[in-house]
Amino acid sequence: MKSNAANDPQSPQTDPAFKGYWGGIQGFVGSGDIIIKWTRLEYVGGIGPANDPYRPNVARYGIYMQNPNASFVLEDSWLYGSKDDMVRVTGGKFEIMRNTFEKVGLIAGECVNVKSGSTGDIAYNLAVGGTGNAFKSANAGGLSPQANANIYNNTVINAGYRQQKVGEGGSLDFENGGKGNCYNNLLVNCAFGLAIMGDGGSVPAADMANLKYGNTYNYGDNTDITSQFLPAGYVTAQQSSDINGGNHTMPGANNPAFVNFPLPVPAGYNFMEASYVGNYNFHLQSTSPAIGKGYTNFKAFAVVKVDPVYGASEITQPGKDIGAFQQDGTGNQH
């Protein structure tokens, strides 16, 4: 699967979302806790100056967390437009819940990229139009503890098409010693399904002994998408709990039945005429085959304290419906 940037209705090179008008929020190794709630964060990724000890002469991450002894909370926020990773966690305890990510990365970059020294939960997020993966766990960096990401009940739409590295980036990724749990994620028209790197791949393998996954819901409009539900070059195995988990799935099968989003996408449809967040509704209709198909026999890591100001407002446990929006009103509130 190659980059489809040429098919974007607006060139990413001229789209203001990727201009990097300011650097973002940089939490270096001596930072304290970073707590962000009900916030709009936009147009990040400005180039670091030549004397920047962390990101000289390259795009900064929208939010950068580097202190293994601190906590990072990002909840119920809207994050729009970044030049590289929107969030990179390189050390620390984290809770990333119920957020919406849109237009992340010009030619590379994840919505959330978890590295060594980091443990926490990524759940009930909506990610739309990301360049690379929406959420990634890789134990790069040599810190302790080992990167451990609990990734569950997220909805990922149209991710992976501007990534310039062939075979990388699409939805969810575990590699380079990353471990965790990955359940109940709804992946719609992404370049690749859940990607788990094994031995002999382009990067070191994920920690397969400590990685559990299942109940993945894949939907694709065409065979270019459905043939990569189990991505080539990775060791992701189809699970009996998956919906449309195999590479021979018929395009258009098991439409997740969003309240307001056209699937299959009509030929020539111009998404630039409307904002995804403002004009589409990714809640599930009552007839959706994703309802009641979630796996709930595991717990959030819940490694940060619950506090209305200085911690997580709520740590939402795994939900019984696949995706970020639950029929009982829990999950993503956007």
N, C-alpha and C positions, 0 to 999 in steps of 0.2 A: 504494500500500500504506500503510494507516494503522496507528497503534499498536494492538497487540492486548493492551495491558496488562490490559484488563477480562477477558480470557480466562485470565490467570494463575491457577493454583489457589490462590495466596495473593497478596493485594494487595501490590504492591511498596512501597506506603506503610507497610505494617506489617511487612514482611520485614526482620529484623535485618541481613541482608546489605547493605542500602543505608543504614544508619543513620550510618555514618561515625563510629565510636567514637574514632578517633584520626586524625591527619593523614596518616601514612605517612612515607616516606623522601624528604627534600627535598635534592637536590644542586644548590646554586645555582651561579652563574657562577664562583665561586672554589673550588669543590669539587675534590677529587682523584678518582681512579678509584673507581667503585662496583662491587664484586664481590659477587654474591649467588648462592649455590649451595645446593641441597637445603634450601630454606627454605620455611616456611609463612607467608604474608603475608595477613592477613585483616582485614575490617571497617574499611577505610581510607576516607579522604575527608572527614575532619573539617573544619569550616569554619575558614578562616584568620582570625586576629584582624584588627581594623581597621587595625593598624599593620604588617601583613604587607606587605612591598614587592612580593610576587609574586602572592599570591592573597588579597587582603583581602576578608573577608566572603563568600567563596564556597568551595565544596568544593575541597580540595587534591587533587592527583593522588596516587595511591598511591605511585608512584615518579616523581620529577621529576629529570631530568638536563639541566643547562644549560651545562656547560663544553665548548666546542668542542675544547679541548686535552686532554680526559680520555677515559678508556675506561669503558664500562659493559658489564658481563657479568651476564646473568640466565639461569641454566640449571638444569634439573632441579628446579624449584620449583613449589609449589602456591600459586595466588593466588585468593582467594575474597572476593567482596564489596567493591565500591567504589562511591562515589557518583557519580564522574565517570570520567575516564580512569584505568585501572589503572597504565599506564606511559605517560609522555610524554617523548620524547627530543628536546630542543631544542638540539642541539649535542653533538658527541662521536662517537667510534667505538663501535659496539655489536655485541654478539653476544647474541641472545635465542633460546635453543634448548632444546627438549625440556621445556617447561613446560606446566602445565595451568592455564587460566583459567576461572573459573566465576562467574556472576552479576556482571557488570561493568556499572556505570552504572544510575542510577535512571531518568532521562528522556533522557540523552545520555551519550556517553562510549565510547571504544574500549578494547580490551584493550591495544593498543600503538598510539600515535599519534606518528608520526615527522615532525618539522619540519625547517626549514633548519638547515644546519650539521652534519647527521647522516649517517653512512654506516655500513652494516652489514647483517647477516643476521638474518632472522626465520624460523626453520625448526623443523620437527618439534614444533610446539606443538599442543595440544588446547584449543580454545576452545568453551565451552558456555554458551548463554543470555546472550550479550552484548546490550546495548541498541543500540549503534551497530554499527560495523564491528568485526570482530575485529582487523584490521591495516590501517593507513592510512599512506600517504605523501603529504605535502603540503609544498611548499617555502615555507611561510609563515614569516615572521620576519626575513628579510633578512640571515641569517648566511651564512658561507661555510664549507665547500663546500655545493653544492646537495644537497638531500635525496635520498638514493639508497638505496633499500631493496630488498634481495634477499629476496623472500617466496616460500618454496618448502616443499613437503611438510608442509603443515599440515592439520589436520582441524577443521572449524568446524561446530558443531551448533546449530540453532535460534537464530540471531542476527538482530537487527534489529527486533524487534517492540515494544520500548518507546520507540524513538526518536520524539520528538514532532515533529521537523521532517519533513514529508511529503517522500518521495523520497530521504531520506538514510539511510544506515546499513543494513548487511545482512550483509556478509561481508568483502570485500576492496575497497580503494579507493585509486586514484591520482588526484590532482587538484593544481591550483595549482602546477604546475611540478615535481611529484614525478616521479622516474624510478626505474628498476630493472628487475629480472627477476621474473616471477611465474609459477611453474610447479608442477605436481604437487599442487595443493591440492584437498582433498575437502570439498565444501560440501553439507551435508545440511539440508533444510528451513529454509533461510535466507530472509529476506524478499526479498533481492536477491542475484543472482550478482555476479561480479567487476564492479566499477563503475569505469570509466575516463572521466573528464570530458573533453569536447572543447570547442572554441571555442563561445561562445554559451551555455554552461551557467550554472547558478546560481552557480558559483565559477569562477575561471580554470582553463584546461585543464591536464592533465598534460603532461609533456614527452614527447610522442608519438614524437619522433625517437629518444629514448633509453629507450624502454620496450618490453620484449619479454615476451610471455606466451603460455601455451598449456597443454595437458594438464590442463585444469580439469575436474574431475568434479563435476557438479551432480546432486543427487537431490531430488525433491519429491513430497510425498504428494498434492498437489492442484493445480488449474490456477492458483490465486492465486500459488502458488510457481513452478511451471514456466513461467508466462508472464513471469516476471521473471528468468529465467536470464541474459538480456541486458537489463539494466535500462533502462526507459524514461527518456529524457533524457540517457543516456550514449552513448558511442561504442564501447563494447566490441563487438568483432566475434567471431563464432563462428570458432574455429580447427578445422582438420581433425583435430587431435590431441585435441580435447575429447571427453568422454563426456557425453552429454545436454547439449550446449551450446546448443541452440536453444530458442526460446520456444514451439515447438509440440510439445515432448517430451510423451509420454504420462505422466501422473502414475503414480508407482510403478515406472517403467521403470528397469532396471539397479540394483536394490537393491545397495548396496555390501557387504552380507553381513557386518555386524559380528558378532563372537563373541557378544555379549549386549547387544542393544538392539533394541526392537521397531520394525520398519519393514515396512509403513506403521504409523504410530502408531494404536493402536486408539482408537475414539471414546470420549471420556470418561476416557482413561487419566490417572491422577493421578501425575505425576512427583514430587510432594512426598512421596510415601510412601517414597522412597529418594533417597539422594545419587547424583548422576550419577557422581561420581568413585569412590564407594565400592561401588556396586552394579551398574554397567554396565561393559562391556568393549568398547572401540572398536578393538581389534585386528581384523584382517581374517581371516575364515575362509579356508581354502585354496581355496575355490571363488569367492572374490570377483573380480569383473571389474576391480577396481582394481589387481590384482597384475600386475606387469610392464608397466604402462602409463605409467610415469614417464619423464621426459626428463632425461638425465644429461649432456648435452653442454654443460655450463657449470659454473662453479666458484663456491663460496662466496667472498664478498669477503675474508673472513678478515683483517679489519683490526686485530683485537686480538691481543696475544701469547697463546700457549698456555703456561699455567703452572698447576700444581696448586693454587696459592693465589692468586696475583696476576694471573691471566688466565683465559682459557677452558680448562676441563679438556680439551675436545675440540671441534673445529669439524667437525661432521658434514656431509659433502658431499651433494649431491642424491642421492635414492634412486630405485631402479627401480620401487618400488611407490608409487602415489598415496596421499597422506595421511601422517600423522605416525608410523604404526606399520609397520615393515618386517618382512617375513617372515624376513629373515636375523638378526633380533634387534637391529638398530640402530634409531636414531630414538628416539622417546619411550619412556622406561623406566617410566612409571607404569601 
